[in-house]
Amino acid sequence: MKNIHQKNIILVDGTSCLYRAYYAFPFFFNSKGQPSGAIYGVLNIIRSLFLNYDPYTMIIIFDSSKKNFRKKLYKNYKKNRSSMPENLKIQIDPLYQVIEYLGIPLIIESNVEADDVIGTLSKLAEQKNFSVLISSTDKDMAQLVNKNISIIDNSKKCILGPKEIKKKYGVKAEYINHFLALTGDVSDNVPGVLGIGKKTALILINRFGSIKNIYKNLKKIQELSLRGKVRIQKNLKKYQKNAFLSLKLTTIKLNVSLKENIENMLLLKPKINLLLHFFHYYEFNYFYKLFLINEWFFPKNHNFIVKKKEKYKKYEKNYYNNMILDKKNFKLWLNEFKENKKFSFFFDIYYINETIFNINGIVLSAEKNKFCYLVFKTNKLNIISNLNINVVFKKLKIMFEDPNVVKITENLKLQYFILFFLKIKICNRYFDTMLELYLFKYNKLSYDNTNVFIINNIFKYSKYEKLLENSNSLINSNKTYSSKITSIDHIKKIIKKSYFIFKTHMHILPLIKKNKVMFNLYKNIDLPLVKTLFKMELNGVLIDCNLLKSFSKNITKKLIKLEKKAYIHSGTIFNLSSTKQIQEIFFKKKLFVAKKNKKFSTNKKVLLTLSKYDPLPQIILKYRSLRKLQSTYINKLPKMVRKDSKRIHTSYYQTITNTGRLSSKNPNLQNIPIDKKNKKNIRTAFIAPKNFVIMSADYSQIELRIIAHLSNDKALVHAFNTGKDIHSITASDLFHVNVSSVTFEQRKIAKTINFSVIYGISAFGLAQKLDIEITAAEKYIHLYFKKYSGVHKYIEKIKIIAAKKGYVRTIDKRKLYIRNIQSNNKNYQKAAERVAVNAPIQGTAADIIKKAMIYVNNDLEQYFLKHAGMIMQVHDELVFEIRKEKSFDIAKRIQKIMESCVHLNVPLKVNIKIGKNWNAVM
């Protein structure tokens, strides 16, 4: 890597950054519906450049919207490029504005491109003894590279100097434009010389150098070891004008007349207030918080920044002063703090092992920068304290149980567990910033499983803190605690965290309240659900570990039998878990042809295809299935049973999925396999305690009922309102038979089609699912939409709405943003359309089950506290433990609540089943 001179300048190709950012964040919108992904992405790039390279100054250069000299020179220049997306266009002016607020010089010159301005600036900077770094993905820029000018390769996080350019492109930097002139450039529609490819161009340039020199030595081409030398000579002669025209198009100007001297293009003082207002308007909470604590980018050579940092360091010295380590100071602090009617809190915990935890302390914050860290005797921070946690919470109990005091935290369910173990009653007036942020912006910015607060937070968590964030339950953690914590750094982060929980709530909640729909979701669904999930997780599930052990032994026997079968069919002994050995047997010995990414594949799809020709693939599939069942569930579940409760306690997450569906982890009880063929399967091990039974309450065909409501399709609505079998009705139309004459197989096909349509399935997808020809699948879909024309109209309508707005809504008006729905890539767009069709249905189903859980939990607490408890949620199914003698009455009551928790234009139906274990109620 090239050494960076202390006095360095970064020239940023703004246009290149703009497009990269837009396509990286195409679904960023603020709550006003304004696109903001390009702005957000460019700001991220700018900040990373400052952090990684600490430049003396930076200049950002954009293309002008007017025609440049290259377009005049060649009218087809960049002709094949599509016009700028509207959602990108409207972000350009605000981006220019925020760059100005940051104090970064910005240049736009007419009649030339950004490349030419960068070329000119790089040479001027070089003359002034600057070391120049160019941030651009444009390969044309490589021609500017020399010992003082380099290119930043952001993808590989390295710097490209002359040696690196030669290695990457095969020619010296000074000949890059000549290389592109010969080969042509598809992205810019540069014609080049017909018939000259990259290999030929490299040989010609490395032998003769410039294009001018190549044409001087046309006759010598015959001396080169080139295939088709005669043709190459002819093409060079024939397309000589193209070659020199292309050279003009690919050569970067180095003499653009600039309005400002480079010495004056220095960083200015950022306009902090305007930046904060801008970030607030576009809801860039991450950037907003970085500026609040001076952790944006602040070049070291700017005095005004250094002064601000010095002030901040003085502020940091107060962290130790805000720790309370003894009873006397605790009493003094409490007398003052208890007057607050609103405060945030956060427990600082650590895990001793997978199931046992302890507490370092609790951080509390209130208005006017009041915050403190109560450190307990049990801390692992190497801090001596004589504060006893039980004594402290006897005093804090009044504050935490006071229904008039507002308590704010992050990950409320986690805090509920600690409060429960400290014998604090859970009352009203608790708020959760994780849910607030999820509701406010998560669906626009994030589609992964990362904790939402961390996405929007300013802190760079240590491994220890990531452990805490990912635990989400005091009952389970598959990680161990590391005792090596730097006390001061940890204390600073944990205090900052509590303080910003308070500030985040104070900022976000008023915005949520302004939006009646959003506030209704928060107040009536998302927040009350936390308590319900806490109760359900606390109840846990009783597991028969002995039964699981016997299952494991039986599976081991089956695996051994399958191994022997596989050895017989393959003619050799091999490891059935080794993909490499299976590939060798299948594709080299048996000569089956199946490829994926130029490598032989042994995935499920391939093995199912191969099983038509040989029994061995089916044996491998069965073996893999049993091994996964044994390792993932049967052997693992007993290890996750707590010794004190003899139960498994999963964790349910509200803030992971885009549609609002709950997710279960540690272990994932929503993924426990269903095996109806075997009377004794893994679900048999989920049992009820003595004198209790297991009850399942499962919404019947809820997604079909929701689409009937959303589409208001007459045939579908009529079928549900009259209690008819929807699958038989569909089958009668597909196969032109009376409903009474529908066969089991016909109904099965109709059922697949009914449920596939709500996932926006294509004819190709349906053909694969039913193992039929595409023409037959097309016919089925046509007949289906002929029968349910209202559904078809709804699907087409929802696609248009999603494409226009970027999101769809549930019945409760929850916004669900759809990734790639406005993409220029047709494949991405089509996939996004399928998601858009299903999202309102799945999102509404998620909201319905959440409401049902809240209502049922409240009812059980009020009337049947010791007789029934919710123990699991598996999407459309709720599972309960109910006292045997009360089971009938409670089951009827739960069924009634679940069926009446929302009002659709078709009835909701809940199937109730009671048995001694989970398998018995399937």
Order of alpha helices (4+ residues) and beta strands (2+ residues): beta-alpha-alpha-beta-alpha-alpha-beta-alpha-beta-beta-beta-alpha-alpha-alpha-alpha-alpha-alpha-alpha-alpha-alpha-beta-alpha-beta-beta-beta-alpha-beta-alpha-beta-alpha-alpha-alpha-alpha-alpha-alpha-beta-alpha-alpha-beta-beta-alpha-alpha-beta-beta-beta-beta-beta-alpha-alpha-alpha-alpha-alpha-alpha-alpha-beta-beta-alpha-beta-beta-alpha-beta
